[in-house]
Amino acid sequence: MLTNKKADSLDKVLAALANPHRRAIVSTLGLRPASIAQLALAQKLSLPAIHRHILVLEQAGLVNRKKVGVTNFLALNRNGLLLMQDWIAEYQAYWGTNQETLENYVARIQKDEIKLKKGQTK
């Protein structure tokens, strides 16, 4: 179970990754660091637009920025993704196939209904 602080952080990560431009930025930075100008060119976005996306990613803890001269470089902060990875890992114990789980549930409900009907007819 997540603490309130971790839940808030996870919300920021998931909200940041809900946007396709931000997912593409994370994907690019997962391969190598890049300048903001390089990211803007790759995403075909204006500098103000890319800056807004980067701000959301920074607030979610997904990217790190380093200024060299007048150029800002970004790199993926892999630790920012660990919270999401941990959250997903909590559910692995429950994973089977969805169909299998649903079929088991329906079968149990049907058995309960049959037992109930047999008890009512006697």
Secondary structure by P-SEA (a helix, b strand, c coil): cccaaaaaaaaaaaaaaccaaaaaaaaaaaaccccaaaaaaaacccaaaaaaaaaaaaaaccbbbbbcccbbbbbbccccaaaaaaaaaaaccccccaaaaaaaaaaaaaaaaaaaaaaaac
